[in-house]
Amino acid sequence: MAVPWGVSVGLKFFSTVNPAGGCIVSACLLICTVRFPPFNRRVKTSMLGPVFNREAMVVPKRPKTYLSRGVYVLVLFLLLCTGYLVLDGSRSLQTTADSARFGGWMFALLSPLQLLVLSSLAAVGAASSVAQEKDRRTLLLLLMTRLSGFEVVVGKLTASLLSPLSMLVCALPLFLVLPLLGGVSPAQVLSVFVVTAATIVFAGSVGTVVGLWREKTFQAIALTVLLLLMYMAIAELLTIGGRFADSVALALSPPRALLAAASPLASLSSETAIGIGYFVVVSILMSIAILVFGVLKVRVWNPSRDVRLKAPEVETSEEMQGLAEPASWKVRQARPVWKNPILWREIMTWAYGRKVVVIRVAFVALFLLVAGALYAQIQSGVAMEPAGRIGRALPTATLPLAALGVVSLVLVNALAVNAVTGERDGLALDLLLVTDLSPSEFVFGKLLGVLYVAKEMILLPLALVVYMAANGVMTIENAAYVFVGAMTLYVFVSMLGIHSGLNYVAGRTATLASLGTVFFLCVGIAICMTIMVSFRGAFQLQLAPFLVMILGGGAALFASLGWRNPSSAIFAASFLLPLITFYAITQFLLQTDHLFVVFALVVGYGFTTAAMMIPALSEFDVSLERDRGAGGDSA
């Protein structure tokens, strides 16, 4: 029987480096299948309340619990094996120095990736979990019981953190393989895991409280993402210029704390070690403060004014005796509706709640921070200086603009998912399906409505492109290419969100699947490129691990997009899109003809958008609530 690729590479890797690594990876895979001690019947006496108890007893019964742990550890393991194959293609780990250098490189690559993945999962998962309770009106039932505010808030937080924290524990044995290679100490691994755990708790606390505060799912997810990004941006601005000591700077910034914990000099510098300790303490204290605020306000915010029932006005004696006629039976004048009522509702009403203005204000604040950084770079002449050593290096102004663009893509995608899941959770989707609305009216109404509601998130990054072109940072031709590519990506993420909302029953599952796809295309391809560039081997020697990563990503993309309604178009798009994205990023980094970049983006993402849109327009097959028992959120 043939040995799978990952197993053969793992055996070769551990036989080359240290046989003890095989025992650690075996322990890692064993932990993925273990029910942790909180998941037993004694949990009924937990001080965290019945909300956490119910989740703790149901989670071990879900197959996706063990699947998510195993997939997460497997992806990290494949990244480690791919890095080994790339390095082994150029030079083998023949000396202790080569082994230590390889271990340090992979540790520096996997640690930030783990922080980004798990903290994002904690924040978005906590916010969407609470928002789902609100959409289904089950949070009101919880608040009507004898449960205290502490049991509701802390129970929802701890229930949401079960998945990311268990994934963190499962990855610990795999990270302990790296000290066997040299270049990394066990103290560095434990420090990184402590910083990651503190960041996960902080991100989950923000997501839970914001979810309890906001009424709509999109509001909760968008505000959570924007608040966390603004916190990190403000922390970075406060640390610029040496206005604070290094320990204070580390206490405010999660990325700085992680880099300090991963550095081999952390154990030698007392100030760095104190800064890492300060970060953990500050993160825990801020999490406690946020939770206390949420506990005090949970019954003030809920139910919101939108769902509170107004008491009828006191009737007069004449009206009670039937002597007086009511002034009018109409509440308000009827409003004319367009030919496409879906588009009319998206544009002319507050379909996503009136508090969506808060999200726009928060995004504008983030835009002003980025615009201020770009303005300072342009005025000082730093904007055109190279920011790296990859090919003909990109200008320094590229990074803040790209970061703002990725944030806007994530927010537009979250809005598109909520455009469909909000209808489903509000029990309005079933009513729409029995009307005479055509599939094109629904799909195009939602698509155009999402682009209109998110106009600030689309136009402001494009305004920065115009500003950079006017100041000579980029040419007019390249600015036109950016406009075309950006609009293609915005339409793609909008259609991706609608596609996920139509195919997944649970709103939380649809949100995580859609955002996970965007995350893979934005970050996963970048990680693949980082591995290829860091070890600088011949590409013909790197072709095998490269194809494995691309094909593995394509399989995961097909599982996300076509698991319910597979088609040949979605199959082709799932395997071609990672390759096209890799090609576009490579051409962009090499600063060759940018026409090739935008052409690849338009063709690849345009074809994928059509592959998702055409079945929705022709068949309009929607996953209904009756499928919940088969694959929804049921235990």
RAKA-V17744 format. One record per residue. RES is the residue in one small letter. PSI is psi in radians with two decimals (NA if undefined). D_CENTER is the distance of its C-alpha to the mean C-alpha in whole Angstrom. Layout:
# RAKA-V17744
RES,PSI,D_CENTER
RES,PSI,D_CENTER
This chain:
# RAKA-V17744
m,2.38,39
a,2.48,37
v,2.31,34
p,2.71,31
w,-0.84,29
g,-0.69,27
v,-0.75,30
s,-0.72,32
v,-0.70,30
g,-0.74,29
l,-0.72,33
k,-0.71,34
f,-0.85,32
f,-0.52,33
s,-0.49,37
t,-0.70,36
v,-1.15,35
n,2.14,36
p,-0.38,36
a,-0.38,35
g,-0.56,31
g,-0.65,32
c,-0.68,33
i,-0.74,29
v,-0.64,27
s,-0.72,29
a,-0.64,29
c,-0.80,25
l,-0.53,25
l,-0.68,27
i,-0.57,25
c,-0.41,22
t,0.08,25
v,2.46,26
r,2.04,26
f,2.75,26
p,-0.62,29
p,-0.34,27
f,1.18,27
n,-3.08,31
r,-0.33,33
r,-0.25,34
v,-0.26,30
k,-0.41,32
t,0.22,34
s,2.52,31
m,-0.15,31
l,-0.16,27
g,3.02,28
p,-0.40,28
v,-0.81,25
f,-0.68,24
n,-0.76,27
r,-0.77,26
e,-0.67,22
a,-0.53,24
m,-0.43,26
v,-0.62,24
v,-0.78,21
p,-0.28,24
k,-0.14,25
r,2.20,22
p,-0.54,22
k,-0.30,18
t,-0.88,18
y,-0.52,20
l,-0.76,19
s,-0.71,15
r,-0.83,17
g,-0.71,19
v,-0.70,17
y,-0.85,15
v,-0.65,18
l,-0.70,19
v,-0.77,17
l,-0.70,18
f,-0.70,21
l,-0.63,21
l,-0.71,20
l,-0.78,23
c,-0.63,25
t,-0.73,24
g,-0.65,25
y,-0.73,28
l,-0.68,29
v,-0.78,28
l,-0.67,30
d,-0.44,33
g,-0.50,34
s,-0.73,35
r,2.44,36
s,2.86,36
l,1.29,36
q,-0.50,40
t,2.88,40
t,-0.60,38
a,-0.72,37
d,-0.73,35
s,-0.75,33
a,-0.66,33
r,-0.71,31
f,-0.76,29
g,-0.71,28
g,-0.70,27
w,-0.82,25
m,-0.61,23
f,-0.72,22
a,-0.41,21
l,-0.76,19
l,-0.54,17
s,-0.92,17
p,-0.60,15
l,-0.75,12
q,-0.73,13
l,-0.78,12
l,-0.79,9
v,-0.89,7
l,-0.65,9
s,-0.66,9
s,-0.72,5
l,-0.70,6
a,-0.79,9
a,-0.92,8
v,-0.68,6
g,-0.73,9
a,-0.78,12
a,-0.77,12
s,-0.55,11
s,-0.79,14
v,-0.72,16
a,-0.59,16
q,-0.66,17
e,-0.66,20
k,-0.74,21
d,-0.58,21
r,0.10,23
r,0.38,25
t,-0.37,25
l,-0.62,24
l,-0.63,28
l,-0.66,29
l,-0.70,28
l,-0.32,29
m,-0.18,32
t,-3.02,33
r,0.12,34
l,2.39,31
s,2.89,31
g,-0.60,28
f,-0.76,27
e,-0.60,27
v,-0.89,25
v,-0.95,22
v,-0.58,22
g,-0.77,22
k,-0.66,19
l,-0.91,17
t,-0.60,19
a,-0.64,19
s,-0.49,15
l,-0.10,15
l,-0.76,17
s,-0.95,15
p,-0.63,13
l,-0.64,16
s,-0.63,18
m,-0.63,16
l,-0.74,17
v,-0.68,20
c,-0.54,20
a,-0.21,19
l,-0.81,22
p,-0.61,25
l,-0.70,23
f,-0.48,23
l,-0.14,27
v,-0.59,28
l,-0.67,27
p,-0.39,30
l,-0.41,32
l,-0.40,32
g,2.85,33
g,-0.22,31
v,2.36,29
s,2.70,30
p,-0.53,29
a,-0.66,29
q,-0.76,26
v,-0.81,24
l,-0.66,25
s,-0.74,24
v,-0.70,21
f,-0.60,20
v,-0.77,21
v,-0.73,19
t,-0.75,16
a,-0.73,17
a,-0.69,18
t,-0.67,15
i,-0.77,13
v,-0.73,16
f,-0.81,16
a,-0.71,12
g,-0.63,13
s,-0.77,16
v,-0.78,14
g,-0.69,12
t,-0.83,15
v,-0.70,18
v,-0.65,16
g,-0.64,16
l,-0.47,19
w,-0.83,20
r,2.70,19
e,-0.60,20
k,2.66,18
t,-0.77,14
f,-0.71,13
q,-0.76,15
a,-0.83,13
i,-0.79,9
a,-0.78,11
l,-0.63,13
t,-0.83,11
v,-0.79,9
l,-0.70,12
l,-0.74,14
l,-0.71,12
l,-0.71,12
m,-0.62,16
y,-0.80,17
m,-0.63,16
a,-0.75,18
i,-0.68,21
a,-0.69,21
e,-0.68,21
l,-0.63,24
l,-0.46,26
t,-0.14,26
i,2.43,27
g,0.02,31
g,0.49,32
r,-0.32,32
f,2.80,31
a,2.82,32
d,-0.63,30
s,-0.67,29
v,-0.69,28
a,-0.70,26
l,-0.56,24
a,-0.34,24
l,-0.39,22
s,2.03,19
p,-0.75,17
p,-0.70,17
r,-0.69,21
a,-0.68,21
l,-0.79,19
l,-0.65,21
a,-0.70,24
a,-0.58,24
a,-0.24,23
s,2.44,26
p,-0.27,30
l,-0.03,31
a,-0.68,30
s,-0.31,32
l,-0.37,35
s,2.06,34
s,-0.59,35
e,-0.67,33
t,-0.74,30
a,-0.70,30
i,-0.67,31
g,-0.67,28
i,-0.73,25
g,-0.70,27
y,-0.70,27
f,-0.77,23
v,-0.79,23
v,-0.78,26
v,-0.72,24
s,-0.75,21
i,-0.72,22
l,-0.73,25
m,-0.66,22
s,-0.76,20
i,-0.75,24
a,-0.73,24
i,-0.72,21
l,-0.69,22
v,-0.75,26
f,-0.72,25
g,-0.66,23
v,-0.69,26
l,-0.49,28
k,-0.06,27
v,-0.68,25
r,-0.11,29
v,-0.71,29
w,-0.49,26
n,2.29,26
p,2.63,28
s,2.99,27
r,-0.40,30
d,-0.46,28
v,-0.06,29
r,2.44,32
l,2.23,36
k,2.38,38
a,2.45,42
p,2.62,44
e,2.64,47
v,2.26,50
e,2.55,53
t,2.90,56
s,-0.58,59
e,-0.70,60
e,-0.61,57
m,-0.57,58
q,0.00,61
g,0.31,60
l,-0.30,62
a,2.48,60
e,2.51,57
p,2.63,54
a,-0.81,53
s,2.59,51
w,-0.16,49
k,2.40,46
v,-0.76,43
r,2.90,42
q,2.41,43
a,2.46,41
r,2.39,39
p,2.42,39
v,2.50,36
w,3.04,35
k,-0.60,36
n,1.73,32
p,-0.47,32
i,-0.82,28
l,-0.65,28
w,-0.74,30
r,-0.68,28
e,-0.64,25
i,-0.73,27
m,-0.11,30
t,2.97,28
w,1.22,25
a,-0.48,23
y,0.34,20
g,2.63,22
r,-0.42,24
k,0.12,22
v,-0.31,20
v,-0.58,22
v,-0.68,20
i,-0.71,17
r,-0.72,19
v,-0.73,21
a,-0.70,18
f,-0.65,17
v,-0.68,20
a,-0.75,21
l,-0.67,18
f,-0.71,19
l,-0.64,23
l,-0.79,21
v,-0.74,20
a,-0.66,24
g,-0.70,26
a,-0.73,25
l,-0.69,25
y,-0.74,29
a,-0.67,30
q,-0.70,29
i,-0.73,31
q,-0.60,34
s,-0.12,34
g,0.17,34
v,-0.28,31
a,-0.55,29
m,-0.03,31
e,2.60,31
p,2.49,29
a,0.03,26
g,-2.93,26
r,0.44,29
i,1.96,27
g,-2.43,30
r,1.81,31
a,2.61,28
l,2.71,26
p,2.74,27
t,-0.54,25
a,-0.16,24
t,-0.70,22
l,-0.90,19
p,-0.62,19
l,-0.72,19
a,-0.68,16
a,-0.76,14
l,-0.65,15
g,-0.72,14
v,-0.72,11
v,-0.75,10
s,-0.64,12
l,-0.72,11
v,-0.74,7
l,-0.72,10
v,-0.69,12
n,-0.75,10
a,-0.67,9
l,-0.70,13
a,-0.69,14
v,-0.79,13
n,-0.42,15
a,-0.53,18
v,-0.79,19
t,-0.52,17
g,-0.67,19
e,-0.67,22
r,-0.85,22
d,-0.49,21
g,0.12,24
l,0.45,26
a,-0.32,27
l,-0.67,26
d,-0.66,29
l,-0.65,31
l,-0.57,30
l,-0.38,30
v,0.04,34
t,-3.11,35
d,0.32,36
l,2.36,33
s,2.74,32
p,-0.64,29
s,-0.66,29
e,-0.69,30
f,-0.87,27
v,-0.88,24
f,-0.54,25
g,-0.79,26
k,-0.74,22
l,-0.87,21
l,-0.59,23
g,-0.70,23
v,-0.77,19
l,-0.58,20
y,-0.79,23
v,-0.59,21
a,0.47,18
k,-0.64,21
e,-0.66,20
m,-0.29,17
i,-0.76,19
l,-0.58,22
l,-0.81,21
p,-0.63,20
l,-0.54,22
a,-0.61,25
l,-0.60,24
v,-0.77,25
v,-0.73,28
y,-0.74,29
m,-0.64,28
a,-0.65,31
a,-0.45,33
n,0.17,33
g,0.17,34
v,-0.56,30
m,2.77,30
t,2.88,32
i,-0.65,33
e,-0.80,32
n,-0.61,29
a,-0.69,28
a,-0.71,29
y,-0.70,27
v,-0.71,24
f,-0.83,24
v,-0.80,25
g,-0.69,22
a,-0.77,19
m,-0.60,21
t,-0.75,20
l,-0.66,17
y,-0.72,16
v,-0.66,19
f,-0.86,17
v,-0.53,13
s,-0.80,15
m,-0.60,17
l,-0.74,14
g,-0.75,13
i,-0.71,17
h,-0.77,17
s,-0.69,15
g,-0.58,16
l,-0.46,20
n,-0.31,19
y,2.34,17
v,-0.86,19
a,2.32,17
g,-0.66,15
r,-0.71,12
t,-0.72,12
a,-0.73,12
t,-0.82,9
l,-0.65,7
a,-0.75,9
s,-0.84,9
l,-0.58,5
g,-0.64,6
t,-0.79,9
v,-0.70,8
f,-0.74,6
f,-0.76,9
l,-0.54,12
c,-0.73,11
v,-0.71,10
g,-0.75,12
i,-0.64,15
a,-0.66,15
i,-0.72,16
c,-0.72,18
m,-0.64,20
t,-0.72,20
i,-0.77,22
m,-0.69,24
v,-0.62,25
s,-0.69,26
f,-0.25,28
r,0.89,30
g,3.06,32
a,2.44,34
f,-0.56,31
q,-0.45,34
l,-0.39,33
q,-0.03,29
l,-0.73,29
a,-0.92,29
p,-0.55,26
f,-0.81,24
l,-0.61,25
v,-0.77,24
m,-0.72,20
i,-0.77,20
l,-0.65,22
g,-0.73,20
g,-0.64,17
g,-0.68,19
a,-0.74,20
a,-0.65,16
l,-0.69,15
f,-0.64,19
a,-0.56,18
s,-0.71,15
l,-0.62,17
g,0.44,20
w,-0.52,20
r,-0.77,22
n,1.31,24
p,2.59,24
s,2.83,26
s,-0.58,28
a,-0.78,26
i,-0.62,22
f,-0.80,24
a,-0.71,25
a,-0.64,22
s,-0.63,19
f,-0.40,22
l,-0.53,23
l,-0.79,19
p,-0.67,18
l,-0.73,22
i,-0.70,22
t,-0.73,19
f,-0.77,20
y,-0.75,24
a,-0.76,22
i,-0.69,21
t,-0.81,24
q,-0.62,26
f,-0.74,24
l,-0.59,24
l,-0.13,28
q,0.74,29
t,-2.75,31
d,2.06,32
h,-0.19,28
l,-0.61,30
f,-0.62,29
v,-0.92,25
v,-0.56,25
f,-0.74,27
a,-0.71,25
l,-0.80,22
v,-0.75,24
v,-0.86,25
g,-0.92,22
y,-0.50,20
g,-0.73,23
f,-0.72,24
t,-0.69,21
t,-0.75,20
a,-0.63,24
a,-0.53,23
m,-0.53,21
m,-0.71,23
i,-0.80,27
p,-0.61,26
a,-0.59,25
l,-0.55,28
s,-0.78,31
e,-0.64,30
f,0.83,27
d,2.03,27
v,2.37,24
s,2.01,23
l,3.05,25
e,-0.37,25
r,-0.29,28
d,-0.02,26
r,-0.67,24
g,-0.42,26
a,-0.66,26
g,0.33,22
g,-2.48,21
d,0.15,20
s,2.73,23
a,NA,24
